Amino acid sequence: MREKQRSLSPRQVTLLILGFGIGGGILTLPSLAAEVLGASGWLLVLALGVLYTGSAWLVARLAAKFPEETIIEYSPRLLGKWLGFLFNLVFIVHLILIIPVNIRILQELVNYSLLPGAPIWFVSGSYLLVLTYGATRPVDQIAQVNELLIEIALSIGLFVVFTAFQHFEPLHLRPLLSKDQIHLDKIEQLIGMTFSYGSIPVVSMIVPYIRQPQQVTKATVKAVSLLTLVYTIFTVVTLGVFGYKEAVKLSWVGLELAKSVNVQAVILQRLDLILIVSWISALYTTGLIASYLVGSALGQLFGSRKGTAFIWGLVPVVYYLSILLKNYFVWNQASFYVALLSMVVIFICYPLLYLLSLGKGKRHV
């Protein structure tokens, strides 16, 4: 890898992982957490974050052992030709499936508040074309766009959270770990929560473009730690405002939190609309990065330098898959399967690859 190709700073790597991870999932995360652990749902969000932070360290250390290659390139050497090819297919399919769920979440948000009568083909189709065009840009341009959009989304989201403290009731977070509120048997909701933490594989595809590959572990762990902090604070405030029983009943609890805020300014009277507009940018960064990674991965898998051809070629497939996710309940179910596949990649495949790399891989940078 020539030095001039290394265009990403450690900060941009951190923001790329944040941009991929923070999307529509956060708007439903408190509801899922409340279903599983009641008023103590925020503890589950925190525990998952700590678990994924540890996984982020392992994934980053694996990437650091191959600073000039992506996981698509070195996995066949570690697993063998055919098993490595199978892993790469699973890895790519898992990234592809994120995109139609992302599109459907945006469709729901737009129809929910901005354009209730907008046809699906127009909203989903135009969004998909914008996603696809953006994903054909070089990685440094994508990183710059993500840097701007995710900072805007996070700033407005945190403003909503901290403003909502006017309705915060500490009693809503008690009792702590009450037995009658713990429902660990709700495995679907538990796994669905991990959908919000599925951005770790990003580092496996962008490490060859980092100017300082020795900083990749620090940047990755920092990103997942920030994700954990944002998710935990958001869940604490949401449950503190609504209580866990009410939070479970709300589909878009994040938007309801914005509606509960009273701000003495005409321009901010509909804070939920401002949150939706800003969160569309967060959804866009998730879809943009996922689309770029899919095109890049397919190009490397089939030995083609034209990853953009794969990105455009997948447009009808992704659009068809998004149409199949007809409503909130269907795409929520789909996100469960995507999260399950992501867990297999992160908690089974990556540790296996890391163990194999100890004997076959290069030294750490």
C-alpha positions, 0 to 999 in steps of 0.5 A: 500500500503506497503511503499516498493512499493512506488518507484517513486520520485516526479521528476519521476512523473513529467517526466512520465507526460511529457513523456506521453504528449510530442510525435508526436503531437508537430510536428503538433501543430503549424500548427493547432494553425495557422489555428485557430488563425493565427499569434497569434496561440501561444496565443491559445497554451498558453491559452490551457496550462493554462486551462489544468494546472488548470485541472491538479491541480484538477486531482492531488487533486482528486488523493491525496485524495486516495493515496493508490488507482488508479482511477479504484479502487475508481471511482465505490465507488464515481459513483456507481458500474455500472456507475463507471464500465462504466466510467472505460471502457471509461477511458481505451478505451481512453488510448487504442486509443492513442496507434495505433495513436502513432504507426501510427505517428512513421510509418509516421516519419520513412517512411518520412525520415529514411526508405522510402520503409520500409513495414508497417507490419515491422515498426509498428509490431516491434515497437508494440512488443517493446512497449508491452515488455517494458510495462510489466516491473515494473513501476519503470523500466518504469519510469527510461527508460522514465527519460532517453529518454524524457530528450534526446528528450527534449534536442535535441528538444530545441536545434533545437528551439533555433538554429532556432532563426537565421531565426526568424522574429518578423514581422511574429507574427504580427498583434496580434489577427487580426480579419481576421486571427481568425477562431474559427469555425475550431473546429476540429483543435481546439480540435485536439490541445488538443491531446498534453495536454492529459497526465494528467490522468497518475497521477490517475494511478500511485499515489499509487507508489509515495514515497511522495504522498503529493507531487503529486499535485506539481509534476503534476502542474509542469509537465503541466506547463513545457508542456505549456512552451515547446509548447508555445516556440516551436510554437512562434519560428515556426511561427516566422520562417515560418509565419502562412500562410506557417506553415499551409501548412506544415504537419510536421512543426517541421521537417521543422524547423529542416531542416531550421537550419544551423549548421557548423558541419558535424555531424549536417548537417542533423538536421532533421534526428537527431530530428527524431531519438530523437523524436522516443524516445519521441514517445516510451515513450508515447506508453510505458506509455499508454500501461502500464496504459492500462494493469494495468487498465484492471487488476484492472478492472477485478480483475487480478494481471496479467496485462501483459496478457491484454497487450499482448492480446491487441497486435492484436487489437492495430495492426489492429487499427493502420493499419486502420489509412492509412495516415496522414489525417486519423490518424490526424482525429483519433487523433481528436476523441481521443482528444475529448474523453480525454476532456470528461474525463478531463473536465466532469468526473474528476470534477464530481468525485472530487465533489463527493469525497468531500462528500464520499472521504478520507481526502487530504494527 
